[in-house]
Amino acid sequence: MPKTIEFHNTPQFTREFVNNWLTHTKKHNHSETHVAVLEDVLQLIDVALSVLAPGPAEPDNTEQS
């Protein structure tokens, strides 16, 4: 398993996205199972945020003319 994980977005952005999704899911009375899955995903993100250490960004390899 690789030691470096690359995300498309910041973990904080992803957490807010999932939290917003959960809020809308509850507001629109989706099934308890749907809500529970999103709550679990949110909890997993919170755990990851507490234990993962951010690494340096990859250097920009594009050359300027």
DSSP file (Angstrom, degrees, kcal/mol; ACC not computed):
  #  RESIDUE AA STRUCTURE BP1 BP2  ACC     N-H-->O    O-->H-N    N-H-->O    O-->H-N    TCO  KAPPA ALPHA  PHI   PSI    X-CA   Y-CA   Z-CA
    1    1 A M              0   0    0      0, 0.0     2,-0.0     0, 0.0     0, 0.0   0.000 360.0 360.0 360.0 133.6    0.0    0.0    0.0
    2    2 A P        -     0   0    0      0, 0.0     0, 0.0     0, 0.0     0, 0.0  -0.341 360.0-143.4 -67.4 148.6    1.4    3.4   -0.9
    3    3 A K  S    S+     0   0    0      1,-0.0     2,-0.5     2,-0.0     0, 0.0   0.617  83.3  69.3 -86.7 -13.1    2.4    5.7    2.0
    4    4 A T        -     0   0    0      2,-0.0     2,-0.5    51,-0.0    -1,-0.0  -0.916  65.2-164.1-109.8 129.9    1.2    8.8    0.1
    5    5 A I        -     0   0    0     -2,-0.5     2,-0.5     2,-0.0    -2,-0.0  -0.948   6.0-155.5-111.9 129.3   -2.4    9.5   -0.6
    6    6 A E        -     0   0    0     -2,-0.5     2,-0.3     2,-0.0     3,-0.0  -0.916  10.4-165.0-107.7 128.1   -3.4   12.0   -3.2
    7    7 A F        -     0   0    0     -2,-0.5     3,-0.1     1,-0.1    -2,-0.0  -0.750  25.4-138.5-107.3 155.7   -6.8   13.7   -2.9
    8    8 A H  S    S+     0   0    0     -2,-0.3     2,-0.3     2,-0.1    -1,-0.1   0.784  92.8  17.9 -77.7 -29.8   -8.7   15.7   -5.5
    9    9 A N  S    S-     0   0    0     -3,-0.0    -1,-0.1     1,-0.0    -2,-0.0  -0.841  98.6 -81.6-133.6 169.3   -9.8   18.2   -2.8
   10   10 A T     >  -     0   0    0     -2,-0.3     4,-2.3     1,-0.1     5,-0.2  -0.419  39.1-119.8 -69.5 150.7   -8.6   19.1    0.7
   11   11 A P  H  > S+     0   0    0      0, 0.0     4,-2.5     0, 0.0     5,-0.1   0.867 115.0  55.2 -58.8 -35.4   -9.9   16.8    3.5
   12   12 A Q  H  > S+     0   0    0      2,-0.2     4,-2.2     1,-0.2     5,-0.2   0.902 107.8  48.5 -65.1 -40.3  -11.6   19.8    5.1
   13   13 A F  H  > S+     0   0    0      2,-0.2     4,-2.4     1,-0.2    -1,-0.2   0.924 111.9  49.4 -63.8 -43.8  -13.5   20.5    1.9
   14   14 A T  H  X S+     0   0    0     -4,-2.3     4,-2.6     1,-0.2     5,-0.2   0.893 109.6  52.4 -62.6 -39.7  -14.5   16.9    1.5
   15   15 A R  H  X S+     0   0    0     -4,-2.5     4,-2.6     1,-0.2    -1,-0.2   0.932 110.5  46.8 -62.5 -45.4  -15.7   16.9    5.1
   16   16 A E  H  X S+     0   0    0     -4,-2.2     4,-2.5     2,-0.2    -1,-0.2   0.884 111.3  52.7 -63.8 -38.4  -17.9   20.0    4.6
   17   17 A F  H  X S+     0   0    0     -4,-2.4     4,-2.4     2,-0.2    -2,-0.2   0.942 112.6  43.6 -61.2 -48.7  -19.3   18.5    1.4
   18   18 A V  H  X S+     0   0    0     -4,-2.6     4,-2.7     2,-0.2    -2,-0.2   0.891 112.8  52.6 -66.1 -39.2  -20.3   15.3    3.1
   19   19 A N  H  X S+     0   0    0     -4,-2.6     4,-2.3    -5,-0.2    -1,-0.2   0.912 110.8  47.3 -62.4 -41.8  -21.7   17.2    6.1
   20   20 A N  H  X S+     0   0    0     -4,-2.5     4,-2.4     2,-0.2    -2,-0.2   0.903 111.3  51.4 -64.1 -41.5  -23.8   19.3    3.7
   21   21 A W  H  X S+     0   0    0     -4,-2.4     4,-2.3     1,-0.2    -2,-0.2   0.918 110.2  49.5 -60.4 -44.6  -24.9   16.1    1.9
   22   22 A L  H  X S+     0   0    0     -4,-2.7     4,-2.5     2,-0.2     5,-0.2   0.911 109.0  52.1 -61.8 -43.7  -25.9   14.6    5.3
   23   23 A T  H  X S+     0   0    0     -4,-2.3     4,-2.2     1,-0.2    -2,-0.2   0.924 112.5  44.9 -59.2 -45.8  -27.9   17.8    6.3
   24   24 A H  H  X S+     0   0    0     -4,-2.4     4,-2.0     2,-0.2    -1,-0.2   0.864 110.6  55.0 -67.4 -35.4  -29.8   17.7    3.0
   25   25 A T  H  <>S+     0   0    0     -4,-2.3     5,-2.1     1,-0.2    -2,-0.2   0.923 111.3  43.7 -63.6 -44.1  -30.4   14.0    3.3
   26   26 A K  H ><5S+     0   0    0     -4,-2.5     3,-1.4     1,-0.2    -2,-0.2   0.900 112.1  54.0 -66.4 -40.0  -31.9   14.4    6.8
   27   27 A K  H 3<5S+     0   0    0     -4,-2.2    -2,-0.2     1,-0.3    -1,-0.2   0.846 109.7  47.3 -63.4 -34.9  -34.0   17.4    5.6
   28   28 A H  T 3<5S-     0   0    0     -4,-2.0    -1,-0.3    -5,-0.1    -2,-0.2   0.170 113.2-117.1 -97.6  18.2  -35.5   15.5    2.7
   29   29 A N  T < 5 +     0   0    0     -3,-1.4    -3,-0.2     1,-0.1    -2,-0.1   0.867  47.2 175.8  53.3  47.8  -36.4   12.5    4.9
   30   30 A H      < -     0   0    0     -5,-2.1    -1,-0.1     1,-0.2     5,-0.0  -0.263  43.3 -68.5 -72.2 170.9  -34.2    9.9    3.2
   31   31 A S     >  -     0   0    0      1,-0.1     4,-2.1     3,-0.0     5,-0.2  -0.153  39.3-117.4 -62.1 155.4  -34.0    6.4    4.7
   32   32 A E  H  > S+     0   0    0      1,-0.2     4,-2.6     2,-0.2     5,-0.2   0.841 116.5  56.8 -60.7 -33.4  -32.4    5.8    8.1
   33   33 A T  H  > S+     0   0    0      2,-0.2     4,-2.3     1,-0.2    -1,-0.2   0.919 105.7  49.3 -64.7 -44.1  -29.9    3.6    6.3
   34   34 A H  H  > S+     0   0    0      1,-0.2     4,-1.9     2,-0.2    -2,-0.2   0.925 113.4  46.6 -60.7 -46.3  -28.9    6.4    3.9
   35   35 A V  H  X S+     0   0    0     -4,-2.1     4,-2.4     1,-0.2    -2,-0.2   0.911 111.3  52.1 -62.9 -43.3  -28.4    8.8    6.8
   36   36 A A  H  X S+     0   0    0     -4,-2.6     4,-2.3     1,-0.2    -2,-0.2   0.889 107.6  51.6 -63.1 -40.2  -26.4    6.2    8.8
   37   37 A V  H  X S+     0   0    0     -4,-2.3     4,-2.4     2,-0.2    -1,-0.2   0.934 111.4  46.9 -62.8 -45.5  -24.0    5.6    5.9
   38   38 A L  H  X S+     0   0    0     -4,-1.9     4,-2.4     1,-0.2    -2,-0.2   0.874 110.5  52.6 -65.6 -36.8  -23.3    9.3    5.6
   39   39 A E  H  X S+     0   0    0     -4,-2.4     4,-2.2     2,-0.2    -1,-0.2   0.898 110.1  49.2 -63.3 -39.5  -22.8    9.7    9.3
   40   40 A D  H  X S+     0   0    0     -4,-2.3     4,-2.5     2,-0.2    -2,-0.2   0.914 110.4  49.8 -65.0 -42.7  -20.3    6.8    9.2
   41   41 A V  H  X S+     0   0    0     -4,-2.4     4,-2.3     1,-0.2    -2,-0.2   0.918 110.9  49.9 -62.0 -43.1  -18.5    8.5    6.2
   42   42 A L  H  X S+     0   0    0     -4,-2.4     4,-2.2     1,-0.2    -1,-0.2   0.898 110.5  49.7 -62.2 -40.9  -18.4   11.7    8.2
   43   43 A Q  H  X S+     0   0    0     -4,-2.2     4,-2.3     2,-0.2    -2,-0.2   0.902 109.3  51.7 -66.0 -40.2  -17.0    9.9   11.2
   44   44 A L  H  X S+     0   0    0     -4,-2.5     4,-2.6     2,-0.2    -2,-0.2   0.894 109.2  50.5 -61.8 -39.9  -14.3    8.2    9.1
   45   45 A I  H  X S+     0   0    0     -4,-2.3     4,-2.7     2,-0.2    -2,-0.2   0.918 109.1  51.5 -63.8 -42.9  -13.3   11.6    7.7
   46   46 A D  H  X S+     0   0    0     -4,-2.2     4,-1.4     2,-0.2    -2,-0.2   0.906 110.8  48.1 -61.3 -41.7  -13.0   13.0   11.2
   47   47 A V  H  X S+     0   0    0     -4,-2.3     4,-1.1     2,-0.2     3,-0.4   0.935 111.8  49.8 -63.0 -46.0  -10.8   10.1   12.2
   48   48 A A  H >X S+     0   0    0     -4,-2.6     4,-2.7     1,-0.2     3,-0.7   0.906 108.3  53.2 -60.5 -41.9   -8.6   10.5    9.2
   49   49 A L  H 3< S+     0   0    0     -4,-2.7    -1,-0.2     1,-0.2    -2,-0.2   0.816 108.6  51.1 -62.7 -29.6   -8.3   14.3    9.9
   50   50 A S  H 3< S+     0   0    0     -4,-1.4    -1,-0.2    -3,-0.4    -2,-0.2   0.705 122.1  28.0 -82.6 -18.8   -7.1   13.5   13.4
   51   51 A V  H << S+     0   0    0     -4,-1.1     2,-0.3    -3,-0.7    -2,-0.2   0.653  97.1  90.0-117.5 -20.0   -4.4   11.0   12.4
   52   52 A L     <  -     0   0    0     -4,-2.7     0, 0.0    -5,-0.2     0, 0.0  -0.593  60.7-148.4 -83.7 140.6   -3.2   11.9    8.9
   53   53 A A        -     0   0    0     -2,-0.3     2,-0.1    -3,-0.0    -3,-0.0  -0.925  19.4-123.1-107.5 126.9   -0.3   14.3    8.5
   54   54 A P        -     0   0    0      0, 0.0     3,-0.1     0, 0.0     0, 0.0  -0.410  26.5-150.7 -68.3 142.8   -0.2   16.5    5.4
   55   55 A G        -     0   0    0      1,-0.1     3,-0.1    -2,-0.1     2,-0.1  -0.563  31.0 -75.7-104.5 173.5    2.8   16.2    3.2
   56   56 A P        -     0   0    0      0, 0.0    -1,-0.1     0, 0.0     2,-0.1  -0.372  52.4-106.5 -68.2 148.0    4.4   18.8    1.0
   57   57 A A        -     0   0    0      1,-0.1     3,-0.1    -3,-0.1     0, 0.0  -0.403  41.3 -96.6 -69.5 149.9    2.8   19.5   -2.3
   58   58 A E        -     0   0    0      1,-0.1    -1,-0.1    -2,-0.1     2,-0.0  -0.430  46.3-104.9 -64.5 140.3    4.4   18.2   -5.4
   59   59 A P        -     0   0    0      0, 0.0     2,-0.6     0, 0.0    -1,-0.1  -0.379  36.8-103.4 -66.2 147.5    6.6   20.8   -7.1
   60   60 A D        -     0   0    0      1,-0.1    -3,-0.0    -3,-0.1     0, 0.0  -0.616  33.2-168.6 -73.5 117.5    5.2   22.3  -10.2
   61   61 A N        +     0   0    0     -2,-0.6     2,-0.4     2,-0.1    -1,-0.1   0.369  48.9 112.8 -91.8   5.0    7.1   20.7  -13.1
   62   62 A T        -     0   0    0      1,-0.0     2,-0.4     0, 0.0    -2,-0.1  -0.621  61.4-139.0 -80.9 134.2    5.8   23.0  -15.8
   63   63 A E        -     0   0    0     -2,-0.4     2,-0.3     2,-0.0    -2,-0.1  -0.744  10.2-137.2 -93.7 138.9    8.5   25.2  -17.3
   64   64 A Q              0   0    0     -2,-0.4    -1,-0.0     1,-0.1     0, 0.0  -0.748 360.0 360.0 -94.5 142.9    7.8   28.9  -18.0
   65   65 A S              0   0    0     -2,-0.3    -1,-0.1     0, 0.0    -2,-0.0   0.448 360.0 360.0 -84.6 360.0    9.0   30.4  -21.2
